[in-house]
C-alpha cells in the first residue's frame, strides 16, 4: 500500500453543478465530471427504495456510478477517451469518498480527498498472547523483528489468525480459523563483520 498508488479527488461548485476532477499515477489527470447536486443529494438521503441502491449519471460521454457503504461512497467513473472501429474506449477509475465529505461538497464546500486502496490482509488477534507481547515491547530490536515477520509471513487475504503464548522465548503459537496452525519463532542471528560480531533478531514460521 502506498500513497503514490492513490487517487486524489477534488470537488468544487461550478454554476449549478459540482465539478469532480481526479488524479492518479495510473490514470493521470482526468477531465471534469459534472454532478447534479440535487439529484445526488436525493439519492444519498433515500434509504428506503432498493431500486435506488446505485446512483448513475452521464456527462458528455463519461459515466459515473455510486454505491453506498457504511461510512463512504464508492464512486466509479468510465472516462471516454476515444474509439476503436465501432467500439467506444473507456478508462475505468474507482475510489471511495467519505460520506461526510460528500455532504460538505453538496453544501457548497470545496473538497480534496486522497483515497488509497486498502489491501484485504489477514486479521491478526493477539488477545491470548499478552504475555509475549509485553516482553517483546521492552526490546526495540524484537519489536522491529516481529513487525517484519508479521508483514512478510501473514499476508494471507481474508484470513483470521489467532496468536497464543508459546513455550519458546518470545515465540507464538498461531491458528488460522479453519486452516493451518504452527509457531512463529524468534531466532537470534550472529553475523561476523570486520568490526566484530553483530547480533540480530528474526521471526520465522514453523508448521
Secondary structure, 3 states (H helix, E strand, C coil): CCHHHCEEEEEEEECCEEEEEEEECCCEEEEEEEEEHHHHHHHHHCCCCHHHCEEEEEECCEEEEEEECCCEEEEEEEEEEEEECCEEEEEEEEEEEEHHHHHHHHCCCCEEEEECCCCCCCEEEEEECHHHHHHHHCCHHHHHHHHHHHHHHCCCCCCEEEEEECCCCCCEEEEECCCCEEEEEEEEEEEEECCEEEEEEEEEEEC
